[in-house]
Amino acid sequence: MKRNLIILLLLLIAATGLKAQETHVPYVQKSPNKIAVTPKTSANLIDEIAQGKAYLVDVRTPEEYNKQHLKYAQNINIRSANFGEQVKKLSKGKQIYLYCHSGNRSGKATDSLQTLGYVRSYNIGALDSLIKAGFPAQ
């Protein structure tokens, strides 16, 4: 009886976890500022960033950033309480390219920057896709 109860409890926990995954809704970016980076376009973006003409911002957590990030990227965690303060250190005159793990948080960050007056901010998507397109990782 006790064994059956434990099995039932484990099945219930597993079913709840699956239901939670089904209800996850990806963020839909409101601004049109999204760039689909390809191997062809990545070289231009990397040059622009390397020359200091644009920012590359990783909006993931510091723990994620420390595991792996793109060369030239600075970390501004969208989930931190001082996200807005950190963003205000960036010049509005430069392009700001934002990325994260999947493109969801960078989409949110792009929309947030747009509302703060950073009209030259762009969601460039997911870390893995950017590496495949030619961005060097560290």
JODAWO-V68588 format. One record per residue. RES is the residue in one small letter. SS is DSSP state (alpha for helix, beta for strand, coil for the rest). OMEGA is omega in whole degrees, -180 to 180 (999 if undefined). Layout:
# JODAWO-V68588
res-><RES;RES>
ss-><SS;SS>
omega-><OMEGA;OMEGA>
This chain:
# JODAWO-V68588
res-><m;k;r;n;l;i;i;l;l;l;l;l;i;a;a;t;g;l;k;a;q;e;t;h;v;p;y;v;q;k;s;p;n;k;i;a;v;t;p;k;t;s;a;n;l;i;d;e;i;a;q;g;k;a;y;l;v;d;v;r;t;p;e;e;y;n;k;q;h;l;k;y;a;q;n;i;n;i;r;s;a;n;f;g;e;q;v;k;k;l;s;k;g;k;q;i;y;l;y;c;h;s;g;n;r;s;g;k;a;t;d;s;l;q;t;l;g;y;v;r;s;y;n;i;g;a;l;d;s;l;i;k;a;g;f;p;a;q>
ss-><coil;alpha;alpha;alpha;alpha;alpha;alpha;alpha;alpha;alpha;alpha;alpha;alpha;alpha;alpha;alpha;alpha;alpha;alpha;alpha;alpha;alpha;coil;coil;coil;coil;coil;coil;coil;coil;coil;coil;coil;beta;coil;coil;coil;coil;alpha;alpha;alpha;alpha;alpha;alpha;alpha;alpha;alpha;alpha;alpha;alpha;coil;coil;coil;beta;beta;beta;beta;beta;coil;coil;coil;alpha;alpha;alpha;alpha;alpha;alpha;coil;coil;beta;coil;coil;coil;beta;beta;coil;coil;coil;coil;coil;coil;coil;alpha;alpha;alpha;alpha;alpha;coil;coil;coil;coil;coil;coil;coil;beta;beta;beta;beta;beta;beta;coil;coil;coil;alpha;alpha;alpha;alpha;alpha;alpha;alpha;alpha;alpha;alpha;alpha;alpha;coil;coil;coil;coil;coil;beta;beta;beta;beta;beta;beta;alpha;alpha;alpha;alpha;alpha;alpha;coil;coil;coil;coil;beta;coil>
omega-><-179;179;178;179;178;179;178;179;178;177;178;178;179;179;178;178;178;179;179;178;180;-176;177;-179;179;180;176;-179;-178;-179;179;-175;178;-180;174;-175;177;176;180;-177;-176;-179;178;179;-180;178;180;-180;-178;180;178;180;-179;175;170;-174;174;-175;178;179;177;178;178;-180;-178;177;179;176;180;175;-180;-176;169;-176;171;-175;-179;-179;-179;-179;-178;179;-179;179;179;180;-177;176;-179;179;177;-180;-180;172;176;179;-175;175;177;-180;-174;-175;180;-179;179;173;177;-179;178;178;179;179;178;-180;177;178;178;-175;180;177;-174;172;178;168;-169;-180;-177;179;-179;177;178;-180;175;177;178;-179;176;999>
